[in-house]
Amino acid sequence: MFQAPPGATEQRTAELRRPRRLTIPEAQERAPFIVLVPARVPPSWQMTCTLVESSGRRGAPTEVKLRYRSGDGHEDLSISEIALDERSQHHYDTVAADGKWEDRPYDNGVLRVRPPDWGQAQTYLERDGTFALLVSNALTNAQVAAIAAGLKPAPSATRS
């Protein structure tokens, strides 16, 4: 039988970083950072918002994941967000630091975009204390970068 080391508290597996499906305003209320959302998406796209809260114990930060999919299933976009000051606790720190990004200035700063030969459209940005990584298997780099440039703070349940 397993025994926790002295001073450690017991934590059940089901309590560790369990994803929760929420509305965007609910996720904004729970996230310790500003959740960024696209200014516009095509009306036929469906969205799923998932919040994965930090367990506090494993060191992984709270993360919000927005997944968009076109009605016919041919287009997709994934936006993963964490607090910028917690990026070093996540594998996104390695992704951002690998040097295989091109800088693209936009109104609110700089987008980092993968080169065209990367094979998958990826863009990340740091804005309002949030690190956001956008990925698509169907959209072009230019399309994903345009969506990233238009990200805006999400409404919250109390200020919507």
N, C-alpha and C positions, 0 to 999 in steps of 0.2 A: 504494500500500500504506500502511495506517495505521501510524503510529509513535506510541507512547505518549510523553507529555511527559517530560522529564528528571526522574528521581526517582520516577516512577509505576511501580507494579508491574502486570504483566499479570494480568488476571483474565478467565477465560472466561465467556461469557454463561451457560452451563449452571450455573455456580457461584453466580450471583447470585440470592439469595432463592428458591431452589427449594423449593416446598412438599413436605413429607413427611407421609405418612399414618402415624400412630402410635397406640398405645393412650394413654389418658389418663395412666396412670402413667409411660409413656415420655416423654410431652410434659412432665410435671411435672419429670422428672429433667433434661431439657434446657433448659427455660425458666428465665431468670434472674429469675423472679417466681413468686409463688404462683398456680397455676392454680385457678380457681374453677369448680365444677361444680354443677348443680342437685341439691338434696337428693333429689328424686324426679322421674321423668318417666313418662308412661304406658308400660306394658310393651310396647305395640305399636310404639312409636317406635324408629326406627333412628338410630344416631349415627355420625358420621364426625368424627375428630379430626385436624386438620392443623396442623403446626408449620411456620412460615416463619421460618427463622433470619435474623438480621441479617447482612448482607454485610460490615458494618463499614465499607465504602467508600461506600455510597450513603446512609448515614445513617438508613435505615429500621430501626426496632427489631425485635427478635424478636417474633413474634405467634403466638398459639394461637387457632385457630378451631374451635369446636365447632358442628356442624350436626346438628340433629335434624329428623326427618321422620316423620310418622305412617305407619303401615303402608298406609293407603289414599291417602296423598299429599295429603290435604286440610289438614293442619296442619303448620306448620314453625316452627322457632326457630333463630336463628343467634346465637352468642355469640362475640364477638371480644375478645381480651384482650392487653394489652401491659403492660409495667412502667409504673407511674404516673409515675415520674420521667423516662420517655422519651416521654411523651405529646406534648410539644412538637415531636418529630421526626416526627410522624405526622399525617395529616389529621384524626384524631379530636380533636385540639386545637381545630381550627376548628369541628367538629361540636359539641363541648361548650361552646364559647364563644359560640355564636350567640344565646343568650338566649331561645330558644323552648322552654324547659323549665319544668316545674312541680316544686317540691320536695315530696317525700313522705317524712316521717320513718319509719324502721323501726328495729328493735332494734339494728342495727349502724351506724347513721348516717342518711344521707339518700339516697334514690333520686331521680334526676332523670328525669322522665317527660314525654314529648311530650304536648301537649294533645290532647283527643279528636278535634278536627277535622284533625289532622295527616295522616291517611290511611294511616299505617302505624304499628303499635305499636312504640315504641322506648323503652328505659329504659337509663340508664347509672348506674354506681356506681363509687366509689373505695373499695377495701377492702384491707387487708393489703398495701399497696404495689402493688396491681393496679388497672388501669382496665379495666372490662368494659362492653361495649356489647351489649345484647340487642335483637334485631330480629325481628319476625314479620309476615308478610303475612296470616296467618289468625287469630292469637290477638288478643284484645282488650288494651288498655293495662293493664287490671286483672290479666289473666292473666299478662302478661309481667312486670309489676311484682311479682306474687306469686312468680314463679319467681326473679326477681332477689333478692328479700328472703331467699329460702331458699338462696342460693348458699353453698357451703362449700368449704374447701380440698380439692383433689383428693388422693387417695392417691398416693404415689410408689412406684416399683418396689422400693425398699429398705425402705420403712416401711409397706407395705400390709398 
